Amino acid sequence: MPEIPELEAIRGFFDEQLTGRRIEACTVRIPVVFRTPASEFRQTLPGDAFAAFRRHGKFLLLQLQSARVIAVNPMLTGRFQYIDPAAKMPAKTCLVLAIEGGRALRYADDRLMGKLYLLPADRLESIPGWAENGPDLLDPALTEDVWLARIAKYRGGIKNILVNAAFVQGIGNAYSDEILWEARINPYTPRTKLTTDDLRRLYRCAHAVMAWATPLARAAMVKQDTLDYEERRDFLRVHRRGGQPCPRCGTPISEITANQRVTSFCRQCQPELPA
């Protein structure tokens, strides 16, 4: 599932490569992922052009010169390509935009779980859940003190809180493991057992992990002027590294699967707190 580092890398690449470029044609291949009628994409996108690119939580926002936005939530398996049109097309390619200059912008989704919207820029709150969810992790308004005030409202295991979009947006399963490892906090620790210093450290580590991972995510998917996103996170230090040595202490990484979620952590660096 794309999280902040992948989406920030894609956003930055699009900003460099697509700003000002015109959409010459639009092909809808698999309509099931479209939350705005596919006909609106087909009929109104050609002739429009990209103005800017933003990210909000796990949404990528492609702003158009017509004051509209293509809002994409890739969910688990949504992937983007910006590539030579002759390149092999993934089987579950849902949307293809022919872009001025000869490249194609594609959105593919193996499980067809993603969601694509085309709507006025001032109507983003009409997207289900948009207004109810918490702030983006990288929102400057989410200061350390605001983080503390917000997290105090939640109980339960700290990893479950980090991946809860009602608390904060943009953190998913993979990077929550990395953040907790960086902060030396066990993922199953109840929030109520963590001190204020622990929670402040967690805030700082969350930002540090995103800053560290974003250029590495970009290097994994971008080659010069081509984007071909396959989820390759071989730079991660603990997530899905079960049995491998912890890069900090050498203890084998533990891996627990529950509710279709893999949690990876180091029992030495991230010990359980006493009951």
ChimeraX commands (.cxc) that place a marker at each C-alpha (Angstrom):
marker #1 position 0.00,0.00,0.00 radius 0.5
marker #1 position 1.50,3.36,-0.94 radius 0.5
marker #1 position 2.14,5.50,2.12 radius 0.5
marker #1 position 3.62,8.98,2.57 radius 0.5
marker #1 position 7.11,8.21,1.20 radius 0.5
marker #1 position 5.86,6.58,-2.02 radius 0.5
marker #1 position 3.15,9.18,-2.61 radius 0.5
marker #1 position 5.50,12.07,-1.84 radius 0.5
marker #1 position 8.03,10.62,-4.28 radius 0.5
marker #1 position 5.36,10.33,-6.99 radius 0.5
marker #1 position 4.03,13.81,-6.23 radius 0.5
marker #1 position 7.50,15.31,-6.57 radius 0.5
marker #1 position 8.14,13.44,-9.83 radius 0.5
marker #1 position 4.80,14.56,-11.30 radius 0.5
marker #1 position 5.50,18.13,-10.23 radius 0.5
marker #1 position 8.75,18.06,-12.21 radius 0.5
marker #1 position 7.51,16.17,-15.27 radius 0.5
marker #1 position 3.82,17.01,-15.71 radius 0.5
marker #1 position 3.22,20.58,-14.53 radius 0.5
marker #1 position 1.77,22.54,-17.45 radius 0.5
marker #1 position 1.45,19.52,-19.72 radius 0.5
marker #1 position -1.81,19.00,-21.58 radius 0.5
marker #1 position -3.90,15.83,-21.54 radius 0.5
marker #1 position -4.39,14.83,-25.17 radius 0.5
marker #1 position -6.61,11.77,-24.72 radius 0.5
marker #1 position -8.24,9.75,-21.96 radius 0.5
marker #1 position -8.98,6.02,-22.06 radius 0.5
marker #1 position -11.01,4.35,-19.32 radius 0.5
marker #1 position -10.32,0.61,-19.36 radius 0.5
marker #1 position -11.78,-0.65,-16.05 radius 0.5
marker #1 position -14.54,1.61,-14.74 radius 0.5
marker #1 position -15.07,-0.09,-11.35 radius 0.5
marker #1 position -12.50,2.11,-9.56 radius 0.5
marker #1 position -14.09,5.38,-10.70 radius 0.5
marker #1 position -16.23,7.21,-8.13 radius 0.5
marker #1 position -17.01,9.95,-10.64 radius 0.5
marker #1 position -18.74,8.67,-13.80 radius 0.5
marker #1 position -16.10,7.34,-16.17 radius 0.5
marker #1 position -17.77,9.24,-18.99 radius 0.5
marker #1 position -16.85,12.50,-17.28 radius 0.5
marker #1 position -13.18,11.51,-17.33 radius 0.5
marker #1 position -13.36,10.49,-21.00 radius 0.5
marker #1 position -15.28,13.53,-22.20 radius 0.5
marker #1 position -13.82,16.38,-20.14 radius 0.5
marker #1 position -10.15,15.61,-19.46 radius 0.5
marker #1 position -8.79,15.92,-23.03 radius 0.5
marker #1 position -7.61,19.50,-23.55 radius 0.5
marker #1 position -7.17,20.19,-19.84 radius 0.5
marker #1 position -3.68,20.47,-18.36 radius 0.5
marker #1 position -1.95,19.80,-15.06 radius 0.5
marker #1 position -1.43,22.80,-12.80 radius 0.5
marker #1 position 0.04,21.36,-9.58 radius 0.5
marker #1 position 0.30,18.22,-7.48 radius 0.5
marker #1 position -0.47,17.68,-3.80 radius 0.5
marker #1 position -0.79,14.82,-1.39 radius 0.5
marker #1 position -3.24,14.55,1.48 radius 0.5
marker #1 position -2.94,11.45,3.65 radius 0.5
marker #1 position -3.03,8.54,1.22 radius 0.5
marker #1 position -4.63,10.59,-1.57 radius 0.5
marker #1 position -2.65,11.93,-4.50 radius 0.5
marker #1 position -4.24,15.13,-5.83 radius 0.5
marker #1 position -3.62,16.04,-9.47 radius 0.5
marker #1 position -4.76,19.65,-9.83 radius 0.5
marker #1 position -5.91,20.78,-13.27 radius 0.5
marker #1 position -5.90,24.17,-14.93 radius 0.5
marker #1 position -9.72,23.96,-15.06 radius 0.5
marker #1 position -9.79,24.28,-11.23 radius 0.5
marker #1 position -10.66,20.60,-10.92 radius 0.5
marker #1 position -8.77,17.80,-9.20 radius 0.5
marker #1 position -8.19,14.15,-10.05 radius 0.5
marker #1 position -8.10,12.65,-6.55 radius 0.5
marker #1 position -6.65,9.14,-6.34 radius 0.5
marker #1 position -6.64,6.87,-3.32 radius 0.5
marker #1 position -4.56,3.87,-4.48 radius 0.5
marker #1 position -5.58,1.71,-1.50 radius 0.5
marker #1 position -3.64,-1.59,-1.39 radius 0.5
marker #1 position -2.49,-2.17,-4.96 radius 0.5
marker #1 position -2.97,1.03,-6.96 radius 0.5
marker #1 position 0.12,1.91,-9.00 radius 0.5
marker #1 position 1.15,4.73,-11.34 radius 0.5
marker #1 position 3.26,4.69,-14.49 radius 0.5
marker #1 position 4.55,7.64,-16.52 radius 0.5
marker #1 position 6.09,5.84,-19.41 radius 0.5
marker #1 position 6.52,5.31,-23.13 radius 0.5
marker #1 position 3.08,4.30,-24.47 radius 0.5
marker #1 position 4.70,1.31,-26.19 radius 0.5
marker #1 position 5.76,-0.18,-22.84 radius 0.5
marker #1 position 3.87,-3.27,-21.74 radius 0.5
marker #1 position 0.64,-2.36,-20.01 radius 0.5
marker #1 position -0.25,-4.07,-16.70 radius 0.5
marker #1 position -3.31,-6.31,-17.00 radius 0.5
marker #1 position -5.39,-4.30,-14.53 radius 0.5
marker #1 position -4.68,-0.88,-16.02 radius 0.5
marker #1 position -7.76,1.22,-15.27 radius 0.5
marker #1 position -6.93,4.64,-16.71 radius 0.5
marker #1 position -4.59,5.82,-19.46 radius 0.5
marker #1 position -3.94,9.50,-20.18 radius 0.5
marker #1 position -2.01,10.45,-23.29 radius 0.5
marker #1 position 0.17,13.38,-22.28 radius 0.5
marker #1 position 1.57,16.19,-24.38 radius 0.5
marker #1 position 5.13,15.26,-25.28 radius 0.5
marker #1 position 4.42,11.63,-26.08 radius 0.5
marker #1 position 4.28,9.90,-22.69 radius 0.5
marker #1 position 1.40,8.01,-21.11 radius 0.5
marker #1 position 0.21,8.38,-17.53 radius 0.5
marker #1 position -1.35,5.12,-16.35 radius 0.5
marker #1 position -3.13,3.98,-13.22 radius 0.5
marker #1 position -3.24,0.21,-12.64 radius 0.5
marker #1 position -4.77,-1.67,-9.70 radius 0.5
marker #1 position -4.42,-5.44,-9.32 radius 0.5
marker #1 position -7.22,-5.77,-6.75 radius 0.5
marker #1 position -9.33,-2.92,-8.14 radius 0.5
marker #1 position -9.69,-1.45,-4.66 radius 0.5
marker #1 position -8.52,2.09,-5.46 radius 0.5
marker #1 position -10.80,5.10,-5.85 radius 0.5
marker #1 position -10.61,7.84,-8.48 radius 0.5
marker #1 position -12.56,11.07,-8.30 radius 0.5
marker #1 position -12.81,14.05,-10.66 radius 0.5
marker #1 position -14.30,17.05,-8.88 radius 0.5
marker #1 position -13.94,20.80,-8.36 radius 0.5
marker #1 position -10.98,21.76,-6.20 radius 0.5
marker #1 position -13.29,23.24,-3.56 radius 0.5
marker #1 position -15.34,20.04,-3.26 radius 0.5
marker #1 position -12.76,17.67,-1.78 radius 0.5
marker #1 position -14.77,17.40,1.43 radius 0.5
marker #1 position -17.48,15.60,-0.54 radius 0.5
marker #1 position -15.16,12.57,-0.72 radius 0.5
marker #1 position -16.43,10.05,1.85 radius 0.5
marker #1 position -14.40,10.23,5.07 radius 0.5
marker #1 position -12.43,13.32,3.99 radius 0.5
marker #1 position -13.80,15.67,6.65 radius 0.5
marker #1 position -13.91,13.05,9.42 radius 0.5
marker #1 position -10.28,11.95,9.18 radius 0.5
marker #1 position -7.45,13.50,11.14 radius 0.5
marker #1 position -4.68,15.78,9.89 radius 0.5
marker #1 position -1.94,14.67,7.55 radius 0.5
marker #1 position 1.22,13.67,9.42 radius 0.5
marker #1 position 3.25,16.31,7.56 radius 0.5
marker #1 position 0.73,19.12,7.99 radius 0.5
marker #1 position 2.67,22.00,9.64 radius 0.5
marker #1 position -0.36,22.57,11.87 radius 0.5
marker #1 position 0.22,19.15,13.45 radius 0.5
marker #1 position 2.85,20.34,15.91 radius 0.5
marker #1 position 4.31,18.16,18.62 radius 0.5
marker #1 position 1.92,19.64,21.18 radius 0.5
marker #1 position -1.10,19.10,18.91 radius 0.5
marker #1 position 0.07,15.50,18.38 radius 0.5
marker #1 position 0.13,14.99,22.16 radius 0.5
marker #1 position -3.33,16.47,22.60 radius 0.5
marker #1 position -4.79,14.34,19.80 radius 0.5
marker #1 position -3.18,11.06,20.78 radius 0.5
marker #1 position -4.40,11.42,24.36 radius 0.5
marker #1 position -7.93,10.71,23.08 radius 0.5
marker #1 position -6.99,7.20,21.92 radius 0.5
marker #1 position -6.51,4.00,23.83 radius 0.5
marker #1 position -5.27,0.59,22.72 radius 0.5
marker #1 position -2.03,-0.55,21.12 radius 0.5
marker #1 position 0.16,2.23,19.80 radius 0.5
marker #1 position 0.57,0.71,16.32 radius 0.5
marker #1 position -3.21,0.54,15.88 radius 0.5
marker #1 position -3.38,4.24,16.73 radius 0.5
marker #1 position -0.65,5.20,14.26 radius 0.5
marker #1 position -2.47,3.53,11.35 radius 0.5
marker #1 position -5.86,4.96,12.33 radius 0.5
marker #1 position -6.68,7.73,9.84 radius 0.5
marker #1 position -9.01,9.33,12.38 radius 0.5
marker #1 position -5.92,10.12,14.45 radius 0.5
marker #1 position -3.45,10.99,11.69 radius 0.5
marker #1 position -3.35,10.36,7.96 radius 0.5
marker #1 position -0.59,8.92,5.78 radius 0.5
marker #1 position 0.90,6.20,7.99 radius 0.5
marker #1 position 0.20,2.60,7.05 radius 0.5
marker #1 position 1.33,-0.83,8.12 radius 0.5
marker #1 position 4.88,-0.73,6.73 radius 0.5
marker #1 position 6.01,2.64,7.98 radius 0.5
marker #1 position 4.32,2.30,11.36 radius 0.5
marker #1 position 6.73,-0.60,11.96 radius 0.5
marker #1 position 9.65,1.57,10.89 radius 0.5
marker #1 position 8.56,4.48,13.08 radius 0.5
marker #1 position 8.11,2.31,16.15 radius 0.5
marker #1 position 11.50,0.65,15.60 radius 0.5
marker #1 position 13.13,4.06,15.26 radius 0.5
marker #1 position 11.44,5.18,18.48 radius 0.5
marker #1 position 12.28,1.90,20.31 radius 0.5
marker #1 position 8.62,1.36,21.21 radius 0.5
marker #1 position 6.93,-2.04,21.14 radius 0.5
marker #1 position 4.00,-1.96,18.66 radius 0.5
marker #1 position 1.64,-3.64,21.14 radius 0.5
marker #1 position 2.26,-1.20,23.98 radius 0.5
marker #1 position -0.98,0.48,25.12 radius 0.5
marker #1 position -0.85,4.21,24.58 radius 0.5
marker #1 position -1.72,4.71,28.24 radius 0.5
marker #1 position 1.59,3.11,29.28 radius 0.5
marker #1 position 3.68,5.52,27.23 radius 0.5
marker #1 position 5.12,8.62,28.84 radius 0.5
marker #1 position 4.92,12.11,27.42 radius 0.5
marker #1 position 8.59,11.79,26.48 radius 0.5
marker #1 position 7.82,8.54,24.63 radius 0.5
marker #1 position 5.04,10.20,22.66 radius 0.5
marker #1 position 7.17,13.22,21.82 radius 0.5
marker #1 position 9.93,10.90,20.61 radius 0.5
marker #1 position 7.37,9.03,18.52 radius 0.5
marker #1 position 6.32,12.29,16.81 radius 0.5
marker #1 position 9.93,13.16,15.98 radius 0.5
marker #1 position 10.68,9.64,14.76 radius 0.5
marker #1 position 7.60,9.64,12.53 radius 0.5
marker #1 position 8.89,12.72,10.74 radius 0.5
marker #1 position 12.45,11.42,10.62 radius 0.5
marker #1 position 11.38,8.13,9.02 radius 0.5
marker #1 position 9.34,9.91,6.33 radius 0.5
marker #1 position 12.26,12.22,5.50 radius 0.5
marker #1 position 14.65,9.24,5.35 radius 0.5
marker #1 position 12.38,6.98,3.27 radius 0.5
marker #1 position 11.03,9.41,0.65 radius 0.5
marker #1 position 14.23,9.74,-1.45 radius 0.5
marker #1 position 14.79,5.99,-1.19 radius 0.5
marker #1 position 11.25,5.32,-2.39 radius 0.5
marker #1 position 11.82,7.67,-5.31 radius 0.5
marker #1 position 15.06,5.93,-6.27 radius 0.5
marker #1 position 13.19,2.61,-6.33 radius 0.5
marker #1 position 10.56,3.75,-8.82 radius 0.5
marker #1 position 11.97,6.63,-10.88 radius 0.5
marker #1 position 14.54,6.30,-13.63 radius 0.5
marker #1 position 15.32,9.68,-15.19 radius 0.5
marker #1 position 12.02,10.83,-16.74 radius 0.5
marker #1 position 10.18,7.51,-16.31 radius 0.5
marker #1 position 8.02,6.41,-13.41 radius 0.5
marker #1 position 7.25,2.70,-13.16 radius 0.5
marker #1 position 6.01,2.04,-9.66 radius 0.5
marker #1 position 6.31,-1.45,-8.33 radius 0.5
marker #1 position 6.21,-1.77,-4.55 radius 0.5
marker #1 position 9.88,-2.40,-3.77 radius 0.5
marker #1 position 10.86,-1.49,-0.25 radius 0.5
marker #1 position 14.11,-3.36,0.17 radius 0.5
marker #1 position 15.50,-0.38,2.05 radius 0.5
marker #1 position 13.15,-0.89,5.02 radius 0.5
marker #1 position 14.95,-1.93,8.18 radius 0.5
marker #1 position 12.40,-4.08,10.01 radius 0.5
marker #1 position 9.09,-4.38,8.15 radius 0.5
marker #1 position 8.78,-7.88,6.64 radius 0.5
marker #1 position 12.31,-8.69,7.79 radius 0.5
marker #1 position 11.20,-11.53,10.07 radius 0.5
marker #1 position 14.12,-13.73,11.14 radius 0.5
marker #1 position 16.75,-11.33,9.82 radius 0.5
marker #1 position 19.11,-9.55,12.23 radius 0.5
marker #1 position 18.00,-6.21,13.62 radius 0.5
marker #1 position 20.25,-3.60,12.00 radius 0.5
marker #1 position 20.72,-1.94,15.39 radius 0.5
marker #1 position 21.38,-4.84,17.80 radius 0.5
marker #1 position 21.52,-8.04,15.71 radius 0.5
marker #1 position 18.60,-9.78,17.41 radius 0.5
marker #1 position 16.40,-11.68,14.92 radius 0.5
marker #1 position 13.39,-9.58,13.92 radius 0.5
marker #1 position 10.09,-10.94,15.20 radius 0.5
marker #1 position 7.11,-11.07,12.87 radius 0.5
marker #1 position 3.49,-11.53,13.89 radius 0.5
marker #1 position 0.54,-11.80,11.51 radius 0.5
marker #1 position -2.91,-10.98,12.86 radius 0.5
marker #1 position -6.04,-9.75,11.08 radius 0.5
marker #1 position -4.17,-9.90,7.73 radius 0.5
marker #1 position -1.60,-7.40,9.04 radius 0.5
marker #1 position 2.10,-8.22,9.39 radius 0.5
marker #1 position 3.86,-6.55,12.31 radius 0.5
marker #1 position 7.66,-6.66,12.42 radius 0.5
marker #1 position 9.72,-5.52,15.41 radius 0.5
marker #1 position 12.81,-6.21,17.49 radius 0.5
marker #1 position 12.09,-7.68,20.93 radius 0.5
marker #1 position 15.47,-6.44,22.19 radius 0.5
marker #1 position 15.23,-2.84,20.95 radius 0.5
marker #1 position 11.45,-2.63,21.45 radius 0.5
marker #1 position 10.81,-4.50,24.69 radius 0.5
marker #1 position 7.41,-5.01,26.24 radius 0.5
marker #1 position 6.74,-2.75,29.18 radius 0.5
marker #1 position 6.06,-4.39,32.55 radius 0.5
marker #1 position 2.38,-4.99,33.33 radius 0.5
marker link #1:1,2 radius 0.2
marker link #1:2,3 radius 0.2
marker link #1:3,4 radius 0.2
marker link #1:4,5 radius 0.2
marker link #1:5,6 radius 0.2
marker link #1:6,7 radius 0.2
marker link #1:7,8 radius 0.2
marker link #1:8,9 radius 0.2
marker link #1:9,10 radius 0.2
marker link #1:10,11 radius 0.2
marker link #1:11,12 radius 0.2
marker link #1:12,13 radius 0.2
marker link #1:13,14 radius 0.2
marker link #1:14,15 radius 0.2
marker link #1:15,16 radius 0.2
marker link #1:16,17 radius 0.2
marker link #1:17,18 radius 0.2
marker link #1:18,19 radius 0.2
marker link #1:19,20 radius 0.2
marker link #1:20,21 radius 0.2
marker link #1:21,22 radius 0.2
marker link #1:22,23 radius 0.2
marker link #1:23,24 radius 0.2
marker link #1:24,25 radius 0.2
marker link #1:25,26 radius 0.2
marker link #1:26,27 radius 0.2
marker link #1:27,28 radius 0.2
marker link #1:28,29 radius 0.2
marker link #1:29,30 radius 0.2
marker link #1:30,31 radius 0.2
marker link #1:31,32 radius 0.2
marker link #1:32,33 radius 0.2
marker link #1:33,34 radius 0.2
marker link #1:34,35 radius 0.2
marker link #1:35,36 radius 0.2
marker link #1:36,37 radius 0.2
marker link #1:37,38 radius 0.2
marker link #1:38,39 radius 0.2
marker link #1:39,40 radius 0.2
marker link #1:40,41 radius 0.2
marker link #1:41,42 radius 0.2
marker link #1:42,43 radius 0.2
marker link #1:43,44 radius 0.2
marker link #1:44,45 radius 0.2
marker link #1:45,46 radius 0.2
marker link #1:46,47 radius 0.2
marker link #1:47,48 radius 0.2
marker link #1:48,49 radius 0.2
marker link #1:49,50 radius 0.2
marker link #1:50,51 radius 0.2
marker link #1:51,52 radius 0.2
marker link #1:52,53 radius 0.2
marker link #1:53,54 radius 0.2
marker link #1:54,55 radius 0.2
marker link #1:55,56 radius 0.2
marker link #1:56,57 radius 0.2
marker link #1:57,58 radius 0.2
marker link #1:58,59 radius 0.2
marker link #1:59,60 radius 0.2
marker link #1:60,61 radius 0.2
marker link #1:61,62 radius 0.2
marker link #1:62,63 radius 0.2
marker link #1:63,64 radius 0.2
marker link #1:64,65 radius 0.2
marker link #1:65,66 radius 0.2
marker link #1:66,67 radius 0.2
marker link #1:67,68 radius 0.2
marker link #1:68,69 radius 0.2
marker link #1:69,70 radius 0.2
marker link #1:70,71 radius 0.2
marker link #1:71,72 radius 0.2
marker link #1:72,73 radius 0.2
marker link #1:73,74 radius 0.2
marker link #1:74,75 radius 0.2
marker link #1:75,76 radius 0.2
marker link #1:76,77 radius 0.2
marker link #1:77,78 radius 0.2
marker link #1:78,79 radius 0.2
marker link #1:79,80 radius 0.2
marker link #1:80,81 radius 0.2
marker link #1:81,82 radius 0.2
marker link #1:82,83 radius 0.2
marker link #1:83,84 radius 0.2
marker link #1:84,85 radius 0.2
marker link #1:85,86 radius 0.2
marker link #1:86,87 radius 0.2
marker link #1:87,88 radius 0.2
marker link #1:88,89 radius 0.2
marker link #1:89,90 radius 0.2
marker link #1:90,91 radius 0.2
marker link #1:91,92 radius 0.2
marker link #1:92,93 radius 0.2
marker link #1:93,94 radius 0.2
marker link #1:94,95 radius 0.2
marker link #1:95,96 radius 0.2
marker link #1:96,97 radius 0.2
marker link #1:97,98 radius 0.2
marker link #1:98,99 radius 0.2
marker link #1:99,100 radius 0.2
marker link #1:100,101 radius 0.2
marker link #1:101,102 radius 0.2
marker link #1:102,103 radius 0.2
marker link #1:103,104 radius 0.2
marker link #1:104,105 radius 0.2
marker link #1:105,106 radius 0.2
marker link #1:106,107 radius 0.2
marker link #1:107,108 radius 0.2
marker link #1:108,109 radius 0.2
marker link #1:109,110 radius 0.2
marker link #1:110,111 radius 0.2
marker link #1:111,112 radius 0.2
marker link #1:112,113 radius 0.2
marker link #1:113,114 radius 0.2
marker link #1:114,115 radius 0.2
marker link #1:115,116 radius 0.2
marker link #1:116,117 radius 0.2
marker link #1:117,118 radius 0.2
marker link #1:118,119 radius 0.2
marker link #1:119,120 radius 0.2
marker link #1:120,121 radius 0.2
marker link #1:121,122 radius 0.2
marker link #1:122,123 radius 0.2
marker link #1:123,124 radius 0.2
marker link #1:124,125 radius 0.2
marker link #1:125,126 radius 0.2
marker link #1:126,127 radius 0.2
marker link #1:127,128 radius 0.2
marker link #1:128,129 radius 0.2
marker link #1:129,130 radius 0.2
marker link #1:130,131 radius 0.2
marker link #1:131,132 radius 0.2
marker link #1:132,133 radius 0.2
marker link #1:133,134 radius 0.2
marker link #1:134,135 radius 0.2
marker link #1:135,136 radius 0.2
marker link #1:136,137 radius 0.2
marker link #1:137,138 radius 0.2
marker link #1:138,139 radius 0.2
marker link #1:139,140 radius 0.2
marker link #1:140,141 radius 0.2
marker link #1:141,142 radius 0.2
marker link #1:142,143 radius 0.2
marker link #1:143,144 radius 0.2
marker link #1:144,145 radius 0.2
marker link #1:145,146 radius 0.2
marker link #1:146,147 radius 0.2
marker link #1:147,148 radius 0.2
marker link #1:148,149 radius 0.2
marker link #1:149,150 radius 0.2
marker link #1:150,151 radius 0.2
marker link #1:151,152 radius 0.2
marker link #1:152,153 radius 0.2
marker link #1:153,154 radius 0.2
marker link #1:154,155 radius 0.2
marker link #1:155,156 radius 0.2
marker link #1:156,157 radius 0.2
marker link #1:157,158 radius 0.2
marker link #1:158,159 radius 0.2
marker link #1:159,160 radius 0.2
marker link #1:160,161 radius 0.2
marker link #1:161,162 radius 0.2
marker link #1:162,163 radius 0.2
marker link #1:163,164 radius 0.2
marker link #1:164,165 radius 0.2
marker link #1:165,166 radius 0.2
marker link #1:166,167 radius 0.2
marker link #1:167,168 radius 0.2
marker link #1:168,169 radius 0.2
marker link #1:169,170 radius 0.2
marker link #1:170,171 radius 0.2
marker link #1:171,172 radius 0.2
marker link #1:172,173 radius 0.2
marker link #1:173,174 radius 0.2
marker link #1:174,175 radius 0.2
marker link #1:175,176 radius 0.2
marker link #1:176,177 radius 0.2
marker link #1:177,178 radius 0.2
marker link #1:178,179 radius 0.2
marker link #1:179,180 radius 0.2
marker link #1:180,181 radius 0.2
marker link #1:181,182 radius 0.2
marker link #1:182,183 radius 0.2
marker link #1:183,184 radius 0.2
marker link #1:184,185 radius 0.2
marker link #1:185,186 radius 0.2
marker link #1:186,187 radius 0.2
marker link #1:187,188 radius 0.2
marker link #1:188,189 radius 0.2
marker link #1:189,190 radius 0.2
marker link #1:190,191 radius 0.2
marker link #1:191,192 radius 0.2
marker link #1:192,193 radius 0.2
marker link #1:193,194 radius 0.2
marker link #1:194,195 radius 0.2
marker link #1:195,196 radius 0.2
marker link #1:196,197 radius 0.2
marker link #1:197,198 radius 0.2
marker link #1:198,199 radius 0.2
marker link #1:199,200 radius 0.2
marker link #1:200,201 radius 0.2
marker link #1:201,202 radius 0.2
marker link #1:202,203 radius 0.2
marker link #1:203,204 radius 0.2
marker link #1:204,205 radius 0.2
marker link #1:205,206 radius 0.2
marker link #1:206,207 radius 0.2
marker link #1:207,208 radius 0.2
marker link #1:208,209 radius 0.2
marker link #1:209,210 radius 0.2
marker link #1:210,211 radius 0.2
marker link #1:211,212 radius 0.2
marker link #1:212,213 radius 0.2
marker link #1:213,214 radius 0.2
marker link #1:214,215 radius 0.2
marker link #1:215,216 radius 0.2
marker link #1:216,217 radius 0.2
marker link #1:217,218 radius 0.2
marker link #1:218,219 radius 0.2
marker link #1:219,220 radius 0.2
marker link #1:220,221 radius 0.2
marker link #1:221,222 radius 0.2
marker link #1:222,223 radius 0.2
marker link #1:223,224 radius 0.2
marker link #1:224,225 radius 0.2
marker link #1:225,226 radius 0.2
marker link #1:226,227 radius 0.2
marker link #1:227,228 radius 0.2
marker link #1:228,229 radius 0.2
marker link #1:229,230 radius 0.2
marker link #1:230,231 radius 0.2
marker link #1:231,232 radius 0.2
marker link #1:232,233 radius 0.2
marker link #1:233,234 radius 0.2
marker link #1:234,235 radius 0.2
marker link #1:235,236 radius 0.2
marker link #1:236,237 radius 0.2
marker link #1:237,238 radius 0.2
marker link #1:238,239 radius 0.2
marker link #1:239,240 radius 0.2
marker link #1:240,241 radius 0.2
marker link #1:241,242 radius 0.2
marker link #1:242,243 radius 0.2
marker link #1:243,244 radius 0.2
marker link #1:244,245 radius 0.2
marker link #1:245,246 radius 0.2
marker link #1:246,247 radius 0.2
marker link #1:247,248 radius 0.2
marker link #1:248,249 radius 0.2
marker link #1:249,250 radius 0.2
marker link #1:250,251 radius 0.2
marker link #1:251,252 radius 0.2
marker link #1:252,253 radius 0.2
marker link #1:253,254 radius 0.2
marker link #1:254,255 radius 0.2
marker link #1:255,256 radius 0.2
marker link #1:256,257 radius 0.2
marker link #1:257,258 radius 0.2
marker link #1:258,259 radius 0.2
marker link #1:259,260 radius 0.2
marker link #1:260,261 radius 0.2
marker link #1:261,262 radius 0.2
marker link #1:262,263 radius 0.2
marker link #1:263,264 radius 0.2
marker link #1:264,265 radius 0.2
marker link #1:265,266 radius 0.2
marker link #1:266,267 radius 0.2
marker link #1:267,268 radius 0.2
marker link #1:268,269 radius 0.2
marker link #1:269,270 radius 0.2
marker link #1:270,271 radius 0.2
marker link #1:271,272 radius 0.2
marker link #1:272,273 radius 0.2
marker link #1:273,274 radius 0.2
marker link #1:274,275 radius 0.2
view
